Amino acid sequence: MIIVLKPDVTQEQKDYIIERMHKLGLSPHVSRGVERTIIGVIGPEDVLRVTPLEAFPGVEKVLPVLAPYRLVSREFKAEDSIIDLGKDVKIGAGKVVVIAGPCAIESPTLLREIASQVKKEGVMVLRGGAFKPRTSPYSFQGLGQEALEYLKQVGDELGMVTVTEVMDPRDVKMVARYADILQIGARNMQNFNLLREVGETQKPILLKRGMSSTIKEWLMSAEYILSGGNFNVILCERGIRTFEDFTRSTLDVSAIPAVKYLSHLPIVVDPSHAAGKWNLVPALSRAAVAAGCDGLIIEVHSHPEEAFSDGVQSLLPEKFTQLMQELRILIKAIGRKI
């Protein structure tokens, strides 16, 4: 249910409603909009049906939420969510936020080199994998905590926000100590224990779409995180598995406006993993921006032929510079900012 509060509702009335919801065994979540404050209430349907929510002081009306993803839906929050990533960087605020860096963190020297190069192009969010989920158990799996230390060190030196993947619920607290944004990878989109664990943090969460997941399943995974109290969720479209095998995955561009219609959460696009080939990344990036994404996450490597992971889909710094120049023209043409 959604409780819409009156414009002149008092703080005392809000507190009373929230207190009563807790006593009834319900879970209230407050969302403050431009004109109204609403309270999303989650709990047993029989309790919701018999509780006279409209009778509470300060309540204007009560609406049912039809979508199964209640907190994620536009019904719960009509305005776009703006996520504060730290260091004066926000996503969902009308700008296109570019996230860039190597697939895997290989050394502090290389990470610093790549970070410095992408920052020259205005990038304020640095990506880099410390734990790498790989199809083969014999492939490079990442440097773990050592890589996290490198990421924090370089991020602090350059004043950049950092993002890296967490794979195990037991590692959430450790990764959260080092990184500003926690990424849930495609293979873990429905790792519900992990989703619950990151839901208990207040760190921004970058939630990638599963390789064979529907948009509904993706939004339901986001619901797990929000229901835990963490509303700082960014969705990431990274391509889905289809019958096509020329590209690594098939970028679902239609998911961008679909998510914008269904949810208030910001959405970014990962053209690197969708393409699997560096020369396709610029075109997919432009398509994603034109479709209305809130950001891009792009793999960049100074020596992709020597990369420990995914060198074939990584842009050289000079190619990344060229892409950023093209994106600035496109973003300006459609009335947005970078």
N, C-alpha and C positions, 0 to 999 in steps of 0.2 A: 504494500500500500504506500501511497504518497500522501503525506499530510501537508497541505498548502496553508501557510500561516498568513494571517492578516497583515497588512502593511504596518499597522500600529501595534503589533504584538510586542509585549514587554519581555525583557530577559527573564523575569521571574516566571512568566507563563511558559516560555521555552523550557526552562529548567524543570518546571513541573511536568510538562509533557514527557520529556526525556526520562525523568525519574520514574514516572508511571509505566512507561514502556519497559524499562528494565525490570520493574517489579512484576510485570506480567510475563516475563521471560522472552520479551521481544528485543530485537536488536535495532536501535535507531541510528540513522546516519544523517547528519545535518549538511545541507548544501545551501550556501548563501548566493543567490543570484543577484542580478542588477536591481530588479524590482521586488522580488519575493524571496523569502527564506522557506525552504521546504525540508521536510524530514522524511526520509525513506525508511520504512519500517519492514523488517524481515522477521519472519517467525512462523509458527504453526498457523495454517489457514483457519482452523476452528477458533483459535483465540482471536484472530483478526476479525472474523465475521461477527463475533458476539460482543466485541469491545466497541462502545459508542464513541469512536474517535471524533466525530463531528461535534460532540458535546463539550470537548475540552476548551477551556478559555483560550482565546487567541487563534483558534482554528477557523479558517475560511471555508475549506472544503477538503474532502478526502477522495482520492482517485485510485483505482486499481492499476497496477502495472501489468500490462498484457505480455510484455516480452519476458522470456525466462531469465534473461540477464537483466536484473532489476536495477542495480546501482550503475551499471555501465550504460544503460539506455538513455536515449533522448527524453523519454518520459520522465525519468528521474531528474535530469538536468538538461534544460534546453540550450543553455549557452555552452560554447566550446570550453573545455578545461584548459587551463594554462598551467604547465608544470614548471616549477622553479628548479633548474638543474644545479644552481649554485654559481658563484662567481659572475653574477649579473647576466646569466644566460637563461632564457626562458623559451619553452617550446609550446606552440599552440597559440602564440600571440600575433599571428599574421605573418611572421617571418618564416623563411625557409632555413632551417638549421642544418648545417652540414657537419657530419661526424666522419672523421677520417683517421686512418692509421693502418698499421700492418695487421694481417690476420692473426699472427702469433707474435708474442714478444720474444725476441731471440737474444738480445743483449741491450744493456742500457745505452751503449754508444749508438747502435742502429736506431733504437726507439727515439732517442733525442734528435738524431739527424732527421728522421721522417717527421717527427712532431714539429720541428722548427720549420721544415719546408711547407707543411700544410698550414701552419699558423700564419705564414706570410700571405696566404690567400684568404685570410679572415676566419679560418676554422678555429673554433674555441672548444670543441669537444674531441678528445683523443680516444680512439679505440685501440684495443690490443688484447689478444687472448692469453690468459695465464693457464687455463685448463682447456684443452682442445678435445671435444668429443669427435672421434674419428671412426669411420666405417671399419677400418682395419686396426686390430690391436697392435700391429707392428709399426704403425705410423707415429709420427711425433705427437706426443700428448700434451705438450706444454711444459713450462718450467715451474708451474705451481706458485707457491708463496714467494719464491725468488722473483718471479715475473711481476707479482703484485707490488713488491717493493720497488722495482724499477719503474712501474707505472706511476705510483704515487710520487716518487722522486722527480720524474720528468714533468708530471702534471703540475707539481708545486713550483718547480723551477720556471716553467713557462706560463704559469697562471691559467692552465687549461683544465676544463672539466674532464673527468676520465670515466670510461665505461669498459667493463669486462664481464665475461660470462661466469655465472656460478652454476655448478652442475649438481651439487650434493647439498641436501638440507643441513648437513653437519658443517658445511663450509660457509654458510651464509654470514655468520657473525664475523668470521675472519676476512672474507672478501669485502664486507661492508666497512671494515676498518681502513681499507686501502683505496677503494674505488668510490666515486661519487654516484655512479649509476650501475645497477646490477642488471645484467642481461640474462634472460631466460631463452635458451636456444630452441630451435625448431624441434629438436628431438626430445626436449623436456617440456614442451608446451602443456602436456597433460600429466606431468609429474605433480600430482596434486599435493603431496607432502611438501615438495619444494615450493609450490605456489603459496601454500598456507604459511610456510616459514618466512618468505619474503613479504607476505602480507602483514606480518607483525613488525616489520621495519617501517621506517618512514622515508627510506631511500627511494629515489625514482627507479622504476622498473621498466626495462625495455623488453617487451614480450613479443618474441618472434612467432609467426604463424607456423604451425606444423606443416610438414611437407604434403600431407594428404588430408588436411583439416578443412572443414567448411568454415565460413565466416561465423556462423552460429557457435560452433565448437570453440573457435578462437575467442569470441567474446565471452563465452562461458568460463574459459580459463582466466580471463581478465577479472571476471566476477569473483572468482576465488580470492584474488588478491585484494580487491576492494572490500569484500565482505570481512576480511581480516583487519580492516581499518586503514589500509594504505591506498589512498586515492591517486597516488603519483605514478600512474601507469601510462606508458607510451606503447602503442601497438606498432609492430614492424612487419610489413609484407616483404617476404624474401623469396617469393616464387613457390609454386606448388608442383607436385609431380603429375605429369600428363604422359600421353603416349609419345610426345616429341622427345628425341634424344640428341638433337644437335646442340641445344642449350642444356645447362646443368639442371635448370628448372624452368617453368614457364611463369613469367611475371604476370600476376593477375592485376592488371591496371584497374579493372573494374572494381576491385576491392576497395580502392581509395574512396571514390564517391559513395560506395555502399556503406562503408564504415562511417563516413561523415554523416550519412543519413540516419543510421541506426544508433550511433554512439556519440557521446560528447568528448571521448578521449582523442588525443592527437595521434596521428599515424605517420610513420616514416617508412621509407622504402630502401631495401638493400639490393641495389642492382647488381652488385658484384656476385653474390651467391645465386641470384636468379640467372644471370648470364653464364657464369662459369668461364667466360672469355673476356679478357680486358677490352677488346675492341668493340664489344657490344655495350659496355657500361655507359658511355656517353649518351647514346641514343635512348637507352632505358631510363637514364637519369632525367633527361629532358621530358620524356613522356610522363614520368611520375610527377614532376613539378607541374606540368601542364594540367594533369588530372587533379591537382589540388593537395598533394602531400604536404605535411608540415616539416619534412626534413628528409635527408638522405644519409645513408651510412655506406661509405665507400672505402675499399681497401687500397692502400697505397704502399709501395715498397720501392726502395732505392735500387735494389738488385733482385728483381723478381725471379731471375733464373737461379738464384741461390737461396730463395726463401724456403724456410722449413715447412711452410704450409700455404697452399693456394696461391702460389706465385703466378699461375697462368691467368688468374682473374684480377690481379693487382695492377693498378695504374702506376706507371713511372711518374715521378714528381712533375716533370714537364708536361706530361699528358693530363695530369690532374689540374695543373695551372690553366691549360687550354680549356678544359671542361668548365672550370670556375668562371672563366671569361664568358663562355657561351651561356652559362646559367644566369649570370648577372643580366645579360641582355634579355633573356627570356623572362626572368622574374620581373624585371622592370616593365616589360611589355604587357604582362598580365596584371599589373598593378599591385605587386607584392614587394617585399624587401628581403634581403639576404644579410 
